[in-house]
Amino acid sequence: MATAFSSDGEAALRRELGLAAAAPRGDLDGFYEMGRAAAFVRGGGFRKVALQFPDELLADAATVAARMEAATGAEMYVLGDTTYGSCCVDEVAAEHAGAEAVLHYGPACLSPCRKLPVLHIFGQQPLDIRRCTEAFRELYPDRQTRVVVLSDVVYAHVMGELEQQLCPEYPNIVFSRVVCGDPPGPAPPGEVRQFGRQFPVEALGGLQDCAMFYVGAEGLALTSFMLTWNRCPFSSFDPATGCGRRETLNVNRALMRRLYLVERARDARVVGILVGTLGVAGYLAVLQHLRELLCRAGKRSYMLAVGKPNPAKLANFLEVDIFVLVACAQNTLLDSSEFYRPIVTPYELELACNPAREWTGNYFTDFRDLLPGACAHVELPPAVPAAEAIPDVSLITGEMRAAHLCDHPASQLPPSTALACRDQTRALAEISPAASFLESRSWRGLEQQLGQTPVSKAVQGRRGIAIAYEDEGHEQP
């Protein structure tokens, strides 16, 4: 556990970085679809455009920006370091540059944005159609099998060719389509719209009677698909290795781990709400929904914006019992095994705190499904007096705990208790429970203390690392 919070930096210096496959230098126009991107900029009349690149494509950013400026006459700004995951559109950074639109390059979670027009350019990665077709035939020898073909967005451009190869042999095969943004209106019966994919389901028993075939490398997208459609058997084809396989991820074991985190959330008294996105539509609504849910459940909550979460950052909040991460559908499933406190998804927090929501076997990674009007929204039940509440026992600690919802406590307090005199000038300050608790801590973080520190000459300090300084054990002069 100690290595997760501190190290001597040697591992970072010796680590070898594996570079992803770069685009062919001679075919930048085709790989980055310069013509379609230039038409988008000219058609919208945009004068300032932000180009968002992931790390593996950043080497081509200057060349792409120069060609786009020459083709459109608009100013191009390169966004190299995203605030959160690179799969999400970084509208905050784009607004800092005064951009009127965003060109998002590389893999994407296809979460709808709130403000700026966005054009997704996934990058046309090559796919060996012949080898993929052979792998599919080996995995599904029965030609009558009902199969839904999904793909990583970087291979979406060749799915039409793969469909032409397989459809004559497999009459019950269905290919999903990549859809950027929310389609207008609700999905008609017999059609699935999730994760930026759209496909019909013709099986009598619904989607659970279909198998899933995924074209792409193992990653967060595949994990999110397997947990959401956990009743469907999955197979995959990795274009990088040219190998197809049946996915051996134990979905039941993964769900058991997530349900254990739900039990931890029921035991928690202080919950930290991690803001993991500022661009996905509906994130403000789900933040307010989670705060109301925690307040009704009798738990204290603190909203934290720390950028990309890591163990060192979250270890500073020792008072928090558990964190809930509000992020896109791919980044919300964060492995918190190395963190000091566990991290759950908004759906798991609802399972823990909303008595009206029951586990049905369906798992939701998109927090927008929990909002009012969505497919998985469940209203909070009325408050129950403590004397009439059914007692609940923790499955982890064996202790009694409250499992009912109470009335909003804010209505029971006079509004004047939130303000107090700060000093003799009668200035008013707002009293915050979090700030009051911070005042009681001996260590409050780095403080400037302007004008309070005496001026002195610079002297040589300690050498080494905090775990073992060179002068450790010697008296200081």
WOPE-V331639 format. One record per pair of residues at least 24 apart in sequence whose ideal C-beta (glycine too) atoms are under 10 Angstrom apart, sorted by the first residue. I is the first residue (numbers start at 1). GAP is how many residues later the second one is. D is the distance in Angstrom with one decimal. If there is no record, write none. Layout:
i = <I	I>
gap = <GAP	GAP>
d = <D	D>
This chain:
i = <1	1	1	1	1	2	3	3	4	4	4	4	4	4	4	4	5	5	5	5	5	5	5	6	6	6	6	6	7	7	7	8	8	8	8	8	9	10	17	18	19	19	19	20	20	20	20	20	20	20	20	20	21	21	21	21	21	21	21	22	22	22	22	23	23	23	23	23	23	23	23	23	24	25	25	25	27	28	28	28	28	29	29	29	30	31	31	31	31	31	31	31	31	31	31	32	32	32	32	32	32	32	32	32	32	32	32	32	33	33	33	33	33	33	33	33	34	34	34	34	34	34	35	36	36	36	37	37	37	37	37	37	37	37	37	38	38	38	38	38	38	38	39	39	39	40	40	40	40	40	40	40	41	41	41	41	41	41	41	41	41	41	41	41	42	42	42	42	44	44	44	44	44	45	45	45	46	46	46	46	46	46	46	46	46	46	47	47	47	47	47	47	47	47	48	48	48	48	48	48	48	48	48	48	49	49	49	49	49	49	49	49	49	49	49	49	49	49	50	50	50	50	50	50	50	50	50	50	50	50	50	50	50	50	50	50	50	50	50	50	51	51	51	51	51	51	51	51	51	51	51	51	52	52	52	52	52	52	52	52	52	52	52	52	52	52	52	52	52	52	52	52	52	53	53	53	53	53	53	53	53	53	53	53	54	54	54	54	54	54	54	54	54	54	54	55	55	55	55	55	56	56	56	56	57	57	57	57	57	57	58	58	58	60	60	61	64	64	64	65	68	74	74	74	75	75	76	77	79	79	79	81	82	82	82	83	83	83	83	83	83	83	84	84	84	84	84	84	84	84	84	84	84	84	85	85	85	85	85	85	85	85	85	85	85	86	87	87	87	87	87	87	87	87	87	87	88	88	88	88	88	88	88	88	88	88	89	89	89	89	89	89	89	89	89	89	90	90	90	91	91	91	91	91	91	91	92	92	92	93	93	94	94	95	95	102	104	106	106	107	107	107	107	107	107	107	107	107	108	108	108	108	108	108	108	108	109	109	109	109	109	109	109	109	109	109	109	109	109	109	109	110	110	110	110	110	110	110	110	110	110	110	110	110	111	111	111	111	111	111	111	111	111	111	111	111	111	111	111	111	111	111	112	112	112	112	112	112	112	112	112	113	113	113	113	113	114	114	114	114	114	114	114	115	115	116	117	118	118	118	119	120	120	120	120	120	120	121	122	122	122	122	122	122	122	122	123	123	123	123	124	124	124	124	124	125	125	125	125	125	125	125	125	125	125	126	126	126	126	126	127	127	127	127	127	127	127	127	127	127	127	127	127	127	128	128	128	128	129	129	129	129	129	129	130	131	131	131	131	131	131	132	132	132	132	132	132	132	132	132	132	132	132	133	133	133	133	133	133	134	134	134	135	135	135	135	135	135	135	135	135	135	136	136	136	136	136	136	136	136	136	136	136	137	137	137	137	137	138	138	138	139	139	139	139	139	139	139	139	139	140	140	140	140	140	140	140	140	142	142	143	143	143	143	143	144	144	144	145	145	145	145	145	145	146	146	146	146	146	146	146	146	146	146	146	146	146	146	146	147	147	147	147	147	147	147	147	147	147	147	148	148	148	148	148	148	148	148	148	148	148	148	148	148	148	148	148	148	148	149	149	149	149	149	149	149	149	149	149	149	150	150	150	150	150	150	150	150	150	150	150	150	150	150	150	150	150	150	151	151	151	151	151	151	151	151	151	151	151	152	152	152	152	152	152	152	152	152	152	152	153	153	153	153	153	153	154	154	154	154	155	155	155	155	155	156	156	156	158	158	159	162	162	166	172	172	172	173	173	173	174	174	174	174	174	174	175	175	176	176	176	181	182	182	186	186	187	192	193	194	194	194	194	194	194	194	194	194	194	195	195	195	195	195	195	195	195	195	196	196	197	205	206	207	207	208	208	211	211	212	212	213	213	214	214	214	215	215	216	217	218	218	218	219	220	220	220	220	220	220	220	220	221	221	222	222	222	223	223	223	223	223	223	223	223	224	224	224	224	224	224	224	224	224	225	225	225	226	226	226	227	227	227	227	227	227	227	227	227	228	228	228	228	228	228	228	229	229	230	230	230	230	230	231	231	251	254	254	255	255	255	257	257	257	258	258	258	258	258	258	258	259	259	259	259	259	259	260	260	260	261	261	261	261	261	261	261	261	261	261	262	262	262	262	262	262	262	262	262	262	263	263	263	263	263	263	263	264	264	264	264	264	264	264	264	264	264	265	265	265	265	265	265	265	265	265	265	265	265	265	265	265	265	266	266	266	266	266	266	266	266	266	266	266	266	266	266	267	267	267	267	267	267	267	267	267	268	268	268	268	268	268	268	268	268	268	268	268	268	268	268	268	268	269	269	269	269	269	269	269	269	270	270	270	270	270	270	270	270	270	270	270	270	270	270	271	271	271	271	271	271	271	271	271	271	271	271	271	271	271	271	272	272	272	272	272	272	272	272	272	272	272	272	272	272	272	272	272	272	273	273	273	273	273	273	273	273	273	273	273	273	274	274	274	274	274	274	274	274	274	274	274	274	274	274	274	274	274	274	274	275	275	275	275	275	275	275	275	275	276	276	276	276	276	276	276	276	276	276	276	276	276	276	276	277	277	277	277	277	277	277	278	279	280	280	280	280	280	280	280	280	281	282	282	282	282	282	282	282	282	283	283	283	283	283	284	285	285	285	285	285	286	286	286	286	286	286	286	286	287	287	287	287	288	289	289	289	289	289	289	289	289	289	289	290	290	290	290	290	290	290	290	292	292	293	293	293	293	293	293	293	293	293	293	294	294	294	294	295	295	295	295	295	295	295	296	296	296	296	296	296	296	296	296	296	296	297	297	297	297	297	297	297	297	297	297	297	298	298	298	298	298	298	298	298	298	299	299	299	299	300	300	300	301	301	302	302	302	302	303	309	309	309	309	310	310	311	311	311	311	311	311	312	312	313	314	314	314	314	315	315	315	316	316	316	317	318	319	319	319	319	322	322	322	323	324	324	324	324	324	324	325	325	326	327	327	328	328	328	328	329	329	329	329	329	329	330	330	331	332	332	332	332	333	333	345	346	346	347	350	350	350	350	351	352	353	353	353	354	354	354	354	354	355	355	355	355	355	355	355	355	355	356	356	356	356	357	380	381	382	383	383>
gap = <310	314	337	338	339	465	308	335	306	307	308	311	333	334	335	336	305	306	307	310	311	333	335	306	309	459	460	461	305	458	460	456	457	458	459	460	456	455	38	38	36	37	40	34	35	36	37	86	87	105	197	220	35	102	104	105	133	218	219	34	35	37	38	33	34	36	37	41	82	100	101	102	102	34	35	38	97	32	35	36	39	35	38	42	94	26	29	33	74	90	91	92	93	94	95	25	28	31	32	35	36	71	73	74	89	90	91	92	70	72	86	88	89	90	91	124	30	33	34	37	38	87	36	67	83	85	27	30	31	34	35	66	68	82	84	29	30	32	33	34	35	36	32	33	80	32	61	63	77	78	79	81	27	28	30	31	32	33	35	59	60	62	76	78	29	30	31	32	30	56	57	73	75	29	55	56	26	28	29	53	54	55	56	57	70	71	25	26	27	28	51	52	53	54	26	27	28	29	46	49	50	51	52	53	25	26	27	28	45	48	50	51	52	53	54	67	68	70	25	26	27	28	29	39	40	41	43	44	45	46	47	48	49	50	51	52	53	54	66	68	25	26	27	28	29	43	48	51	52	53	54	70	25	26	27	28	30	34	36	37	38	39	41	42	47	50	51	52	53	54	56	66	69	25	26	27	28	29	33	50	51	52	53	70	26	28	31	32	33	50	51	52	53	54	69	25	26	27	31	51	30	50	51	67	29	48	49	50	64	66	28	47	48	45	63	44	39	41	57	38	35	25	26	27	24	25	27	25	24	25	26	227	197	225	226	193	194	195	196	222	224	225	191	192	193	194	195	196	223	224	225	243	244	247	24	26	135	191	192	223	242	243	245	246	247	245	24	66	132	133	134	240	241	242	243	244	25	188	189	190	191	192	239	240	242	243	24	25	26	27	29	31	188	190	191	239	187	188	189	24	25	27	186	187	188	189	185	186	187	185	186	24	185	183	184	177	76	47	48	45	46	47	109	110	112	113	114	223	45	46	70	72	88	113	220	222	44	86	87	111	112	115	168	171	218	219	220	221	222	223	257	43	68	69	70	71	72	85	86	87	111	218	219	220	70	71	84	85	166	168	169	170	171	172	216	217	218	219	220	255	256	257	68	69	70	84	167	168	169	170	256	67	68	166	167	168	164	165	166	167	168	169	170	164	166	163	64	62	63	161	61	33	36	58	60	61	76	32	30	31	32	33	34	35	56	58	30	31	32	34	30	31	32	33	34	27	28	29	30	31	32	33	91	114	115	28	29	31	32	113	24	25	27	28	30	31	32	34	35	88	89	110	112	115	30	109	111	114	29	32	33	35	36	37	35	106	108	110	111	112	113	26	29	30	33	34	81	83	105	106	107	110	112	28	29	32	33	36	104	103	108	110	78	80	100	101	102	103	107	108	109	110	26	29	30	33	34	37	77	79	99	101	108	28	29	32	33	107	97	106	107	72	74	94	96	97	98	105	106	107	26	29	30	33	71	73	95	104	28	30	26	27	28	29	30	26	27	28	25	27	28	65	66	68	24	25	26	27	28	55	56	57	58	59	61	63	64	65	86	25	26	27	28	63	64	65	66	85	86	88	24	25	26	27	28	44	49	51	52	53	55	59	62	63	64	65	66	81	84	24	25	26	27	50	62	63	64	65	66	88	24	25	26	28	45	47	49	62	63	64	65	66	71	72	75	79	84	86	24	25	27	46	62	63	64	65	70	86	88	26	62	63	64	65	67	69	70	84	86	87	25	27	43	44	63	68	61	62	63	85	60	61	62	82	84	40	41	59	57	81	56	53	75	47	30	31	38	37	38	40	25	26	27	28	29	36	24	38	24	36	38	100	99	186	187	189	188	37	182	30	31	34	35	135	170	171	172	175	181	26	29	30	33	133	134	135	170	171	25	133	28	26	25	24	25	24	153	24	35	24	35	24	31	24	30	33	24	29	24	24	27	29	31	111	108	109	110	111	112	113	114	145	108	109	25	27	108	24	26	28	31	107	110	112	142	104	105	106	107	108	109	139	141	142	104	105	140	25	28	137	24	27	28	31	106	118	136	137	138	101	134	135	136	137	138	141	133	134	24	25	131	132	133	130	131	112	79	109	104	106	108	78	80	85	75	86	87	89	90	93	105	89	92	93	100	104	136	82	135	136	61	75	81	82	83	84	87	88	90	91	82	83	85	86	87	88	89	90	91	97	85	88	89	131	132	133	134	57	58	77	78	80	84	88	130	131	132	29	32	34	56	57	58	59	77	79	80	83	84	85	86	87	88	31	33	56	83	85	86	87	126	128	129	130	135	136	137	54	55	85	127	128	129	130	132	134	26	29	31	32	33	52	53	54	55	56	73	74	76	81	84	85	133	29	30	31	50	51	52	53	132	24	29	30	31	32	47	48	49	50	51	52	71	164	167	26	28	29	30	31	32	49	50	51	52	53	70	73	78	81	82	28	29	30	31	32	34	37	42	45	47	48	49	50	51	52	53	69	71	28	29	30	31	32	47	50	51	52	53	73	76	28	29	30	31	32	33	35	39	40	43	46	49	50	51	52	53	58	60	69	28	29	30	31	32	34	50	51	52	29	30	31	32	33	48	49	50	51	52	55	56	58	67	91	48	49	50	51	54	55	90	27	49	46	47	48	49	51	86	87	88	87	44	84	85	86	87	88	89	92	43	44	45	84	85	42	82	83	85	86	87	38	40	60	81	82	83	84	85	37	39	59	80	83	37	57	60	61	78	81	82	83	88	91	34	36	56	59	60	63	77	80	88	116	31	53	56	57	59	60	61	77	87	112	30	55	58	59	58	110	111	112	113	114	115	57	58	84	85	87	108	109	110	111	112	113	52	55	56	57	58	83	105	106	107	108	109	55	88	103	104	105	106	107	108	111	50	53	54	103	133	134	137	48	133	130	131	132	135	131	25	27	30	34	28	29	25	26	27	28	29	30	27	28	26	25	26	27	29	24	25	26	24	127	129	24	123	115	118	119	122	26	27	30	26	24	25	26	28	29	43	24	42	41	38	40	37	38	39	40	35	36	37	38	39	40	35	36	34	32	33	34	35	30	32	25	24	25	29	26	27	28	30	27	51	27	50	52	24	25	26	27	51	25	26	29	34	35	37	48	49	50	24	25	26	49	24	25	24	25	24	25>
d = <8.8	9.7	8.0	9.8	7.6	8.8	9.6	8.9	8.7	4.3	7.5	8.0	9.6	4.7	7.6	7.9	9.8	6.1	5.5	5.4	9.9	9.5	7.7	7.9	9.8	8.2	7.0	7.1	9.8	8.7	9.3	9.1	5.1	9.5	7.7	9.1	8.2	10.0	9.4	9.6	9.1	6.6	8.9	8.5	8.3	3.7	8.1	9.3	9.9	9.6	9.7	9.2	8.0	9.7	7.1	8.7	9.9	9.7	7.5	7.3	7.7	6.6	7.5	9.6	7.1	9.0	6.1	9.5	9.9	6.7	8.7	8.8	9.2	9.8	8.3	8.7	9.0	6.4	6.3	6.7	7.3	9.5	7.6	9.8	6.6	9.1	8.3	9.4	9.6	9.0	10.0	5.8	5.7	8.5	9.8	8.5	7.3	9.3	5.5	8.6	8.9	8.9	6.7	10.0	5.9	9.9	6.9	8.6	9.7	9.5	9.1	5.2	8.8	8.6	7.4	9.1	7.7	6.1	7.1	6.6	9.9	9.2	8.4	10.0	7.6	7.3	8.6	9.5	6.5	8.4	8.5	5.6	9.1	6.4	6.0	8.7	6.5	9.4	4.3	5.3	9.9	9.3	9.4	9.1	9.5	9.2	7.5	7.5	8.1	9.6	4.6	9.2	7.1	9.8	8.2	4.4	8.9	5.5	9.0	9.3	7.0	7.8	9.9	8.4	8.3	5.6	8.4	8.3	9.6	7.6	6.0	6.1	9.1	9.1	8.5	9.7	8.1	5.7	9.3	8.0	4.4	4.5	9.7	9.8	9.6	7.7	9.2	8.4	5.3	6.5	9.4	9.5	6.5	9.6	6.6	4.9	8.2	6.9	9.1	6.9	5.5	5.0	5.3	8.1	5.4	7.2	5.6	7.2	8.7	9.3	5.8	6.8	5.1	7.2	6.1	9.7	9.6	9.2	9.8	7.8	4.9	7.8	5.4	9.2	8.0	8.9	7.1	3.9	8.8	9.2	5.7	9.1	3.8	8.8	7.4	4.9	7.2	9.0	8.1	9.7	5.6	6.8	5.2	6.7	9.4	9.5	9.1	7.9	5.0	8.5	6.8	9.4	9.5	8.1	4.4	8.6	6.9	7.7	9.3	6.7	5.8	9.7	7.8	7.5	9.8	6.0	7.0	4.9	6.4	8.2	9.6	9.1	9.9	6.7	7.2	6.5	9.9	9.3	8.2	9.3	8.8	5.1	6.6	9.9	9.4	8.2	9.5	4.2	8.1	9.4	7.1	4.1	6.9	9.4	9.2	8.2	8.7	9.4	7.0	9.0	9.1	7.2	9.3	9.4	9.5	5.7	5.3	9.7	10.0	6.8	9.9	9.4	9.6	8.7	9.7	8.4	8.8	7.8	9.5	9.7	7.7	9.8	8.6	8.9	8.7	9.8	8.4	9.7	9.7	9.2	9.9	10.0	9.7	9.6	8.6	9.6	8.6	6.7	8.6	9.4	6.1	7.9	8.8	5.7	5.6	7.5	8.2	9.5	6.9	6.1	9.3	6.8	8.2	7.0	7.4	9.9	8.7	7.8	8.0	7.6	7.0	6.6	7.0	4.4	9.9	9.8	8.2	9.3	10.0	8.0	8.5	9.9	6.6	9.5	5.7	7.1	8.7	8.8	5.7	8.8	5.7	6.5	7.9	5.2	8.6	7.4	5.1	9.6	9.8	7.6	5.2	8.5	9.5	5.1	8.5	9.8	9.6	8.2	6.4	5.6	5.4	8.4	9.6	6.8	4.1	9.4	9.7	4.9	6.9	9.5	9.5	9.2	8.9	9.8	9.9	9.2	9.5	8.8	7.6	6.7	5.9	6.0	9.1	9.9	8.4	9.5	7.8	9.0	5.8	9.3	9.3	8.2	7.7	9.8	9.4	9.3	9.0	7.5	7.2	8.4	7.6	8.7	9.6	8.4	9.2	4.4	6.0	4.6	7.4	9.9	9.6	7.1	7.2	7.4	6.0	7.9	9.8	6.7	2.7	8.2	9.9	8.8	8.9	9.5	9.5	9.7	9.0	7.9	7.6	7.6	4.3	7.4	9.2	9.3	9.2	4.5	6.9	8.6	9.6	8.0	9.9	8.5	8.6	5.2	5.0	9.0	9.3	7.1	4.5	8.2	8.4	9.9	8.0	5.5	7.3	6.3	8.9	6.6	7.7	4.8	8.2	8.2	8.7	8.1	9.2	8.6	10.0	7.5	8.0	9.2	8.1	7.4	9.9	8.5	5.2	9.2	8.9	9.9	8.3	4.3	4.9	8.4	6.4	7.7	8.1	9.8	8.7	5.4	9.9	9.3	7.4	8.5	8.9	4.9	7.9	8.1	9.6	4.2	6.0	9.8	8.6	8.7	9.3	7.0	9.2	9.7	8.8	10.0	8.1	7.4	8.7	9.9	9.1	5.1	8.8	4.7	8.8	8.5	7.6	7.1	9.6	8.9	5.1	9.9	9.7	9.4	6.7	6.1	6.6	5.6	5.8	9.2	6.4	9.9	8.4	8.1	8.4	10.0	4.9	8.8	8.5	8.8	9.8	6.2	8.5	9.2	9.5	6.5	5.2	9.8	7.2	8.3	7.6	9.8	7.0	4.9	6.4	9.1	9.5	9.7	9.5	8.2	9.1	9.6	8.5	9.2	4.9	9.3	7.9	7.1	3.0	8.5	8.3	8.7	6.3	9.2	8.3	8.9	6.4	9.2	8.3	7.1	6.9	10.0	8.5	7.7	9.1	9.4	9.7	6.5	9.9	8.7	7.1	10.0	4.7	9.1	8.3	5.5	8.0	6.7	9.4	9.7	7.2	8.7	7.1	7.5	7.7	9.9	9.2	9.9	5.8	5.7	7.6	8.5	9.4	8.0	7.3	6.2	7.0	6.6	8.1	8.7	6.1	9.7	9.0	9.6	4.4	7.8	7.7	8.9	7.8	5.2	9.9	9.5	9.6	6.1	4.5	6.7	9.9	7.1	5.0	7.2	9.5	6.6	4.9	7.4	5.4	9.8	9.9	8.6	9.8	8.0	4.9	7.9	6.4	8.4	9.2	5.9	9.4	7.7	9.5	7.6	5.1	7.3	5.5	7.2	9.5	8.7	7.8	6.6	7.0	4.8	6.5	8.5	9.9	8.1	5.0	8.0	7.0	9.8	10.0	8.7	5.2	9.8	8.7	6.3	8.3	6.2	7.1	4.9	7.2	8.1	8.7	8.6	6.4	9.4	9.1	9.1	8.5	7.3	8.0	8.8	9.0	7.0	4.0	5.9	9.6	9.2	9.6	9.7	7.8	6.6	3.0	7.0	7.9	6.3	8.4	10.0	10.0	8.6	5.8	9.3	7.5	9.5	8.5	8.4	9.8	7.5	9.4	9.0	5.3	6.3	10.0	9.6	6.6	9.8	9.6	9.3	8.7	9.5	7.6	7.5	9.8	9.4	7.6	8.1	8.5	9.7	9.9	8.5	5.3	6.3	7.5	7.3	9.3	7.6	6.9	9.7	9.5	9.7	10.0	9.4	7.8	9.1	9.8	8.9	9.0	8.9	9.9	9.4	8.8	6.9	8.7	8.3	9.5	9.3	7.2	8.8	9.5	7.5	6.7	7.0	7.7	9.7	5.9	8.2	8.3	7.4	9.8	9.1	8.8	9.8	9.2	7.7	6.4	6.3	9.6	7.0	9.7	8.7	8.7	7.3	8.5	9.4	10.0	7.9	6.9	9.4	9.4	8.5	9.6	8.5	8.9	8.2	9.5	8.8	4.2	6.9	9.3	6.6	9.4	9.7	8.8	5.8	7.6	8.6	9.8	9.8	7.5	9.8	8.0	8.3	6.0	9.8	9.1	9.4	5.5	5.6	9.4	8.3	6.2	9.3	5.0	8.8	9.7	9.9	9.3	5.8	7.9	9.6	6.9	6.5	7.1	7.7	7.1	9.9	4.9	9.2	6.6	8.3	7.9	5.6	7.0	6.0	8.4	9.8	9.3	8.9	8.4	6.5	7.2	8.2	6.2	7.1	8.9	9.4	9.2	9.4	9.2	8.6	6.9	9.6	9.2	10.0	8.5	7.9	7.9	9.1	6.1	9.2	7.4	8.2	8.0	9.9	7.2	10.0	10.0	8.7	8.9	8.2	7.8	7.9	5.2	8.0	4.9	8.6	5.8	9.4	9.6	8.6	7.0	9.7	9.3	4.9	8.1	9.3	4.8	4.9	9.6	8.2	9.9	9.6	7.5	7.2	5.3	5.7	9.7	7.9	5.8	8.9	5.4	7.6	9.4	8.2	9.4	9.9	6.8	9.9	9.7	9.0	8.6	5.4	9.7	7.7	8.0	5.3	10.0	6.3	5.6	9.5	7.9	3.7	7.2	9.0	9.7	9.6	9.7	8.8	4.5	7.5	7.8	6.9	8.6	8.7	6.7	9.5	7.1	7.3	8.3	8.8	5.2	9.0	6.1	6.3	8.0	6.5	9.3	9.7	6.5	9.5	9.9	8.2	3.7	4.2	9.4	9.6	8.8	8.9	9.2	9.3	8.1	9.5	9.9	8.3	5.9	6.7	9.5	9.6	5.8	9.3	9.3	9.5	7.0	4.8	7.6	7.3	8.8	10.0	5.6	5.2	5.1	8.1	9.7	9.9	9.8	9.1	5.4	7.1	4.8	7.7	10.0	6.9	6.8	5.7	7.2	6.2	9.9	9.0	7.4	9.5	8.9	9.7	7.4	5.4	7.9	5.2	9.4	10.0	7.6	5.8	8.8	4.0	8.5	7.5	4.5	7.4	9.5	7.8	9.1	5.7	7.0	4.7	6.7	9.6	9.7	7.6	5.6	8.5	6.7	9.2	9.0	10.0	8.4	5.5	7.9	6.8	9.8	5.8	9.6	7.9	10.0	9.8	5.2	6.7	4.6	6.6	7.9	10.0	9.0	7.3	6.6	6.9	4.5	8.2	9.3	10.0	8.7	5.9	8.6	9.0	9.2	9.0	8.3	7.2	9.7	5.0	5.4	3.1	7.7	6.1	7.1	8.4	9.7	9.9	9.4	6.6	5.1	5.9	7.7	9.2	9.3	8.2	8.8	8.6	7.8	5.5	9.0	9.9	9.1	8.2	7.9	7.3	9.8	9.4	7.2	4.7	10.0	9.5	6.0	9.0	5.9	8.7	9.3	7.5	8.8	9.7	9.1	8.4	9.6	5.5	8.4	10.0	5.9	5.9	4.6	7.2	9.9	6.6	6.2	9.9	6.1	9.3	9.4	9.9	9.9	8.0	10.0	8.8	8.7	6.9	6.6	8.4	9.4	9.4	6.4	7.3	6.2	6.5	8.4	8.9	8.8	9.1	7.8	7.6	9.8	9.1	7.1	6.8	9.4	5.2	6.4	9.6	6.9	8.6	8.7	7.8	9.9	6.6	10.0	9.5	8.7	9.7	6.1	6.8	7.5	7.6	8.8	6.2	9.5	7.3	9.4	4.4	6.3	7.8	6.7	9.1	9.3	8.1	4.1	8.1	9.1	9.4	7.9	8.6	8.5	6.1	7.9	9.2	9.7	9.7	5.7	9.8	8.6	8.2	5.7	8.5	9.6	9.5	7.2	9.5	7.1	8.6	9.7	10.0	9.9	9.6	8.8	5.5	9.7	9.6	6.9	8.9	8.0	7.3	8.9	8.3	8.8	9.9	5.3	5.0	6.5	9.6	9.8	9.5	9.6	5.8	6.5	6.5	7.9	7.8	4.6	8.3	9.4	9.7	8.0	7.8	9.4	8.9	6.8	9.6	9.1	9.7	8.4	8.9	9.8	7.7	4.7	9.6	9.5	10.0	9.7	9.8	9.5	6.1	9.5	8.1	8.7	8.0	8.7	10.0	8.8	4.3	4.5	8.1	8.9	9.4	7.8	9.8	9.5	9.8	5.6	8.2	7.1	9.8	6.2	9.8	5.9	9.8	7.7	8.9	9.7	7.3	9.5	10.0	9.3	9.0	9.0	8.0	6.2	8.8	6.1	7.9	7.9	8.5	5.8	8.5	9.7	9.2	9.6	6.6	6.7	6.7	6.7	4.7	9.9	9.1	9.7	6.2	6.4	9.2	4.7	8.6>
